[in-house]
Structures are given as C-alpha cells and as structure tokens.
Amino acid sequence: MSTVLKDIKKNFKRGNSLTKLIYINVGVFLITSILHVLSFLFMVNSLEFLNYFTLPASISYFIKKPWSIITYMFLHQSFIHLLFNMLWIYFGGQIFLSFFDNKKLISTYVLGGISGAVLFIISFNLFPAFAVTLPNAIAMGASASVLAIIMAITTKSPNYSIRLFLIGNIKLKHIAIVSIVLDI
C-alpha cells in the first residue's frame, strides 16, 4: 500500500496542472465517500458537514459560507458524476494544454467554476420557477469548470477535429454546442 501512495505522490508532484486537478477531484471524492460510509456506520449525519462546502442557491445562505464558491467545484455527488467530469476534463484538458499553458488551465478551471456559481445563484434568485426549490437548492461538481475549459479551446480553435469511435470526425464547435444544450 505504501508503494501505491508513493507512486501517487510522485505522479502528483511531477504531473502537470491537469493531472493535479484530476487527483484533487478524485481525492476529495474519496474523502467524502469515506465520510459517508463512516457516518452511516456510526449513525451520524455527514450531510451537515458536507453542506458547509456545497454552493447554496439562496443568497442569504451563501453569505454565511462564501468559500463554497470555490469548494463546490471539487465535490461530486456520485461516482458517475465524478467519472464523466474527469473524462471531460482529461480529454478537454489535453487539447487545452496543446494551445495554452498550465497556469491558464488552472485559472480557466477556477474562473469557470466561479462563473458557473454566479450564474447558478442568479438564476435561482431571478426566475420564479425556482422559487419553491430556492431554500434547498445546492450545486456541486466540476461541470461549470469543465465546460469553461471546453469553451476556451473551442474559442481558440473551433474547427479542431476530434475522431470519435463509431461516429467519426466531429468539430470541436459542434461538441461545445451539444455540451451547452445538454447542460442547460
């Protein structure tokens, strides 16, 4: 087990910003999963603890925990949620790093997450359709950050072609459009 931990530490130290973002997201997911299991075994409500890190839609709740504008983008609700976000960030991040540097990847990830958080809060407080769910609505996950990375590379090179298995070549701009439509 110690060799596995040593390999993880070595890969984290030597890895680029994309590797580090994936390690951090997976690490946070593992820690929260362990907390869920322990809370179940000891019959303690772990959701109270995790709610300190999720992003509330309610402005009055958000004011009480402003750090959640950053922490929410590293939490994931389920393994599938984590898996798809990490696959998106891995493939999108590889393309991103061919055009931009490591610092820009981190800033795009964080600023994309913050922009998504602001849009989430504004939407829930602006549109009457969300009024009923506003007090209990929370956001978690790296989806806004990942979408920001996809949009950045699409803006840089919209006609960049990606070969998808069984589908063929697809331009990045088409993938971005489908991603935005699905996300909305």
ChimeraX attribute file (.defattr): number of C-alpha atoms within 10 A of each C-alpha:
attribute: neighborCount
match mode: 1-to-1
recipient: residues
	/A:1	6
	/A:2	7
	/A:3	8
	/A:4	9
	/A:5	10
	/A:6	11
	/A:7	12
	/A:8	13
	/A:9	13
	/A:10	11
	/A:11	14
	/A:12	18
	/A:13	12
	/A:14	11
	/A:15	13
	/A:16	15
	/A:17	19
	/A:18	23
	/A:19	16
	/A:20	16
	/A:21	21
	/A:22	19
	/A:23	18
	/A:24	15
	/A:25	19
	/A:26	19
	/A:27	14
	/A:28	16
	/A:29	19
	/A:30	14
	/A:31	10
	/A:32	19
	/A:33	16
	/A:34	12
	/A:35	18
	/A:36	18
	/A:37	13
	/A:38	14
	/A:39	14
	/A:40	12
	/A:41	9
	/A:42	9
	/A:43	10
	/A:44	13
	/A:45	13
	/A:46	15
	/A:47	13
	/A:48	9
	/A:49	11
	/A:50	14
	/A:51	15
	/A:52	17
	/A:53	22
	/A:54	26
	/A:55	28
	/A:56	29
	/A:57	25
	/A:58	20
	/A:59	16
	/A:60	10
	/A:61	13
	/A:62	18
	/A:63	11
	/A:64	11
	/A:65	16
	/A:66	15
	/A:67	14
	/A:68	22
	/A:69	22
	/A:70	17
	/A:71	19
	/A:72	24
	/A:73	27
	/A:74	24
	/A:75	25
	/A:76	25
	/A:77	13
	/A:78	11
	/A:79	13
	/A:80	10
	/A:81	15
	/A:82	21
	/A:83	13
	/A:84	13
	/A:85	21
	/A:86	22
	/A:87	13
	/A:88	18
	/A:89	26
	/A:90	17
	/A:91	12
	/A:92	22
	/A:93	25
	/A:94	12
	/A:95	18
	/A:96	25
	/A:97	17
	/A:98	9
	/A:99	13
	/A:100	14
	/A:101	12
	/A:102	14
	/A:103	12
	/A:104	16
	/A:105	22
	/A:106	17
	/A:107	13
	/A:108	21
	/A:109	25
	/A:110	21
	/A:111	17
	/A:112	23
	/A:113	26
	/A:114	20
	/A:115	16
	/A:116	21
	/A:117	24
	/A:118	14
	/A:119	14
	/A:120	20
	/A:121	21
	/A:122	14
	/A:123	15
	/A:124	21
	/A:125	16
	/A:126	11
	/A:127	9
	/A:128	10
	/A:129	11
	/A:130	14
	/A:131	13
	/A:132	10
	/A:133	12
	/A:134	18
	/A:135	15
	/A:136	10
	/A:137	17
	/A:138	18
	/A:139	22
	/A:140	22
	/A:141	22
	/A:142	28
	/A:143	25
	/A:144	24
	/A:145	27
	/A:146	25
	/A:147	23
	/A:148	24
	/A:149	27
	/A:150	25
	/A:151	24
	/A:152	21
	/A:153	22
	/A:154	22
	/A:155	13
	/A:156	12
	/A:157	16
	/A:158	16
	/A:159	13
	/A:160	14
	/A:161	15
	/A:162	13
	/A:163	10
	/A:164	9
	/A:165	7
	/A:166	6
	/A:167	7
	/A:168	9
	/A:169	12
	/A:170	14
	/A:171	15
	/A:172	21
	/A:173	19
	/A:174	14
	/A:175	16
	/A:176	20
	/A:177	13
	/A:178	12
	/A:179	14
	/A:180	13
	/A:181	8
	/A:182	8
	/A:183	10
	/A:184	6
